[in-house]
Amino acid sequence: MDEKVTMLKRLSEAHGVSGYEGEIREVIKEYIEPYATTIRRDKLGSIIAERVGVSDGPRIMLTGHMDEIGFMVKSITPDGFIRFVPLGGWFDQVLLSQRVVVKGSRGDVPGVIGSKPPHLLTDEERKKVVEKKDMFIDVGASSFEEAREAFGIQPGDPIVPASSFEILKNGKSYLSKAWDDRVGCAVFIDVLKNLSATSHPNTVYGVGTVQEEVGLRGAETSVDVICPDVAFALEAGIANDVPGADKDTVLERIGKGPVILIYDRSLIPNIKLRNLVTDTARSLGIPYQLDVMERGATDAGKIHLHDQGVPSLVIAVPARYVHSHASLIHRDDYDHTVALVTEVVRKLDADTVADLVC
């Protein structure tokens, strides 16, 4: 397992649901420290690594959100079952029988998401999708007292999906939880690493933001710390190259290169910046894909509205099955994304950035 795979494994397996990003923040800090001039945090907990190049400006912000979707303990039943609320967007159908970890005060408590047994459902109930409100988590407790006192579980404790990193048979497909958006965090770490070995005409900020999945909150606070001149949200894309998809609607495929979002619910990107990125990809021979995300938003949605406006763009590593316990990325897409972002950052001198103003 090479260094890059080891980093991706550690980042994806680390725990850190929205609002509880401490563990993943420490892993990111460990990896980025050798390449940062300074490291600091905003008051919500986003980590901000600064790398000064040959000039202290323009300021280039690269974000990947640290948080993953998960749950929070809502209550404990008299029989010791856990009722929960979601942190981030979950599709009800991906939840049943999945393993989770409750982060209790006495340590990690494994459990499984359950519901009323299918053998006991009426014919009418069988036709319906079980909703989250009707699910619970079974941690093996026999009573409220055992769950609370012996296991150390209480309302407000975070609950994390349990899923391990796996390299699939082709050697290049990586299956794990939390690629949304640990893959974006990995990209900005590797970009800062690349920049440490070369010159760049700007100051670059690698930012692991908090609470993106519950309202882009870390982006809104960390952008105030940096006041960037240009920003890139580095994300996990939404690959729809799967059975059942209409061929005419497939815009994003695994293994076909970085994704450049031309539209999402929160951002119409800066056109000049978009063109700079696509021109750079073509000049390097890097394949790329254009996509739209009609029902989602990214950190760039908050960042581009800062002050008088920040030219911003989303660049993503395509991923299948995001917002579930296990999603899939391809190593070639990751490497191409790192190479593309590195080269684009090296082009962003004062004159180029000044010309991005619409």
N, C-alpha and C positions, 0 to 999 in steps of 0.2 A: 504494500500500500504506500504510494508516494506521498510526499508532504501535502500536496494539494488535496488529495483524497482524505487524508487524515484530518485536515482542517474542516473540510466539508462534513465529514462524519461528526466531528465534535460540535460544530455549529448547529447541525440539524438535530442532534440528539439532546442538546442542552435544553433544560426546561426554562420557560419564560413566556407565560400567557400574558395578555394585556394587563398592565398594572402591576405585574410581578416579574419584571425583567432582570432582576439582580443576577441570577446565575448566568444567563447568556451574556450579560454585559461584561462580566469578569472574563469570559472566554474571549470575547472580542478584544478586550483591553490587552490580554496576554499576546494575542496575535499582532495587534497593530502597534504596540508600544515601540518596537525596534525601528519603525518607519515614521514616527510622529515627532514633530518638534515639541508640541505640547499636547496634553490630553486633559479635558475637563468635562464637566457635566452641567446640563441646565437643571433647573429646579424641579422638573418632572422626572428626571433620571436619564434623559438621552445622553449618550456618550459622544463627545466631539473631539476628533483627532485632527490637529492642524499640522500641515506640512508646508513649510515656507520654501518657495523656489527661489529663482533669481530676483524676484520682486515680491513685495507684499500685496500686490494686487495685479490683476483683478482677482476677486475671491470666488472660487469655484466650489460649490457644495454638492457632494455626492451622498445620497441617503439610501440606506436600506433599513427597513423597520425591523427591530429586534423581536417584537412580540409575535407570538403565534396565537391562533384561535384556541380557545379552551373553554373552561367552565369555572364557576365559583359555587361553593357550598351555600345553598339557600337555607336549608333546614335539615334536621335529622328526625326521622319518624320514631315513634315509641319502640318500634321493632329494630331500629338501628340502620335503616336504609337512608341513603343520602338523596335529598331533593336538590336540584341544581338549577342555575341560570347560565345561559351561554355568554361567553365573552367572545364576540365576533360572530360572523355569519356561518351557521351550520345548516346543512340540508338534512332534514330529519331522517331520510332514508339511509344515511351512512353511519348512523350512530349505534343501532342496536347490536349487542353482543361484543362491542369494542372494549378493549382494556384501557384503563385510565390509571393515573396516579394522583391521589389526594395528598397535597403537601401540608400535612398536619404538624402540630407543634411538637410531636414526639417522633417526627421523621416521616418518610414517605409511606403511604398506605396504598397498596394496589387494590384495584377493584374492577368491576365490569358493569357496563350499562345494560340494564334490563327493563322489562316491562311485563305486563300480564302474559302468561304463557299462551302460545298460539293454540294449544290443545283446548284451552278454555274459552276461546273467542267464539262469538256467535258468527253465523254466516255473514251477517251484515258488517260486523266488526272486521272480518278478514279482508273485506274489500277496501278498507281505509288504511291510509298510511298512519302509523303510530306517531303522534306528535310528541315533541320534547316534554311538554307539560305532563304527559302521562308516563314518562320514563323515570327511572331512579338509578342510583349506583349502589351496588351490593359490594360492601367491603368485608363481608364475613362477620359483621357484628351481630349479636343476638339481641341487643337492646340499645336504647338511647344512651344509657349510662356507659356501656362498654365502648361505643363509638366515641363518645365525648371524653371520657376519663382515661380509658385504657389505650385507645388509639390516638387521642389528642386531636380529634377533628372538631371543628366548630364553624359556625356560619362565617363566611368571609374568606375561608381558606381556598386557595386556587386549586384547580384540577387540570391536569395536563394529559393529553393523549399519550398512550404508551405505544411506542413504535421504534424499531431499531433500523439502523442504516444497513442497506444491502446493496452489493454490486451484482447486477443481473448478468446473465450468461454471456452476453456480448462484450462484457468488460467495460462498457462505456455508459450504460444506463444505471443511474443511481436512484434507488428507491428509499424514501425516508419520510418522516413527518416534517412539517414546518419549512419546506422549501420556500413557502410564502411567509417570511421573506428572508430566511437565513441565506439563501443563494445571493440575494442582493447585498447582504452584509459581507459575504465572502468576496464578491466582486470589488467592493470598495477597498477591502483589505489588500487584495492582490494588485489593484491599481496603485495604491500608495507604495506598495512594495516595488512595483516596476518604476515608479517615479523616483524612488530613492537611488536608483542606479543610473539616472539620466537627469538632464536639466529640464525644467519647465518654467515658463515665463509668468508665473502666477503663484498664488497661495491656494492650496487645496485642503478642503475639509471633508474627512470621512465621518459620516454621522450615522450612528445606530439610534434610530428614533424609537420612542415608546408609544404605545397605545394607538397605533395606526388603525388597527382592526376595529376600534370602537369610536372612531371619529377623527383620525389624522391629528391627534392632539400633540404628539411630540414634535411633529413638523412645525406646528404653529408656534411653539415655544423656542425650539432650537434655531429657527430662522432669525429670530430676534437677536440671538447671541452672535450670529455670523454676519448678518446683513449681506448676503451674497450678491454677486453680479451676474452669475449664471448658476443654474441648478439642474441636476439630473436625479430623478428618482429611479433607483435600480431595483427592479422588481422580478417576481416570478410571473411569467405570462400565463395565458389560458389557452393551451393547445387544444384544438378541437378536431384533431386528425384521428378519430376513433370510429369504430363501427357504429352505424346508425346516423352519422352526420351527413347532411346534404353536401355533396361535393362542391356545390356552388357557394356554400357558406364557409368552407374551411379556409381560413386566412392564416392560421398559425400551426406549424408542424414541428414536432420534435426532430432535432438533427439538421434543421435547415437554417440555422443561424440566429443571431440576436433579433429580437422583436422591437420595432420602433412604433410606439403608439401614436397614431395620428388623431385619436379622439378618445377621451373617456368622459365620464359624467361630471368630472370636476375640472377638466383642462382641455383646451384647444391649444396645442403647443406653439411655441414661437417658430414661425415658418423658416426663418433664416437659420436658426439653430438646427432644426430638423434637416434642412438641406446640407448643412455642414457635416452632419453625422452620416447621411446617406452618401455624400460625395467621398467622405473619408473611407467608408466601408468599401466602396467601389475601387478606390485607388489602392487599397490594401488587398483586394481580392477576397474580402470577407463577405460571405453570403448574409443577407439580412431579409427580414420580413416586415411588412406593414400590417398593422392590425388596429381594430377599434374595440373598445370595451364599453358597451352601452349601459351596463348596469353596475359598474364599479368605479372606484376613485382611488387615487394614490396620494402620497405625501406631496407630490408636485401641485396638487390642487390647492393646498394651503400656501405652499412656498411661493408660487408665481404671483400671488396677490400681496406679497409683503411690500410695505412702503409704497413706492411708485410703480412697482412691478418688477419681476425677475424673469428674464428669459429662461424657460424651463422645458424639459422633455423627459419622457419616460422611456427607458431602455430596459428590456426584460429578457431573461432567459426563459424560453418556452418550457412549460411544465404541464403535465397531465394530472388530473385528479386533485387539484389544490382544494383547500378547505375540507380535508378529510384526514384520516389517520395516516395515510401513505400517499405521497405524490412522487412523480417521476421526472427526472431531468436527464439530459444527455451531456456528456463531458465535452464534446466538440462545441456545443452551443455555449457552454460556460467559458471555455478558453477563447472562443471568438469574441464573446462579450467583453472579457477583460482586455483583450488586445485592442478592440475598437474604442472603448472608453479611455484607455491609456493614451492612444494616439490623438483622440479628440481633445483631451485635456492639454496635451502638449501644443496644440494649435491655438489655444485660447489666450493670446496675448492681449494687450490693452487695445490695440487697433481693431482686432477681430471682434472683441467683445463690444466695443463702442458701435460697431457696424450692425450689431444684432438688434438694436432698438428699432421697433416697428415704425 
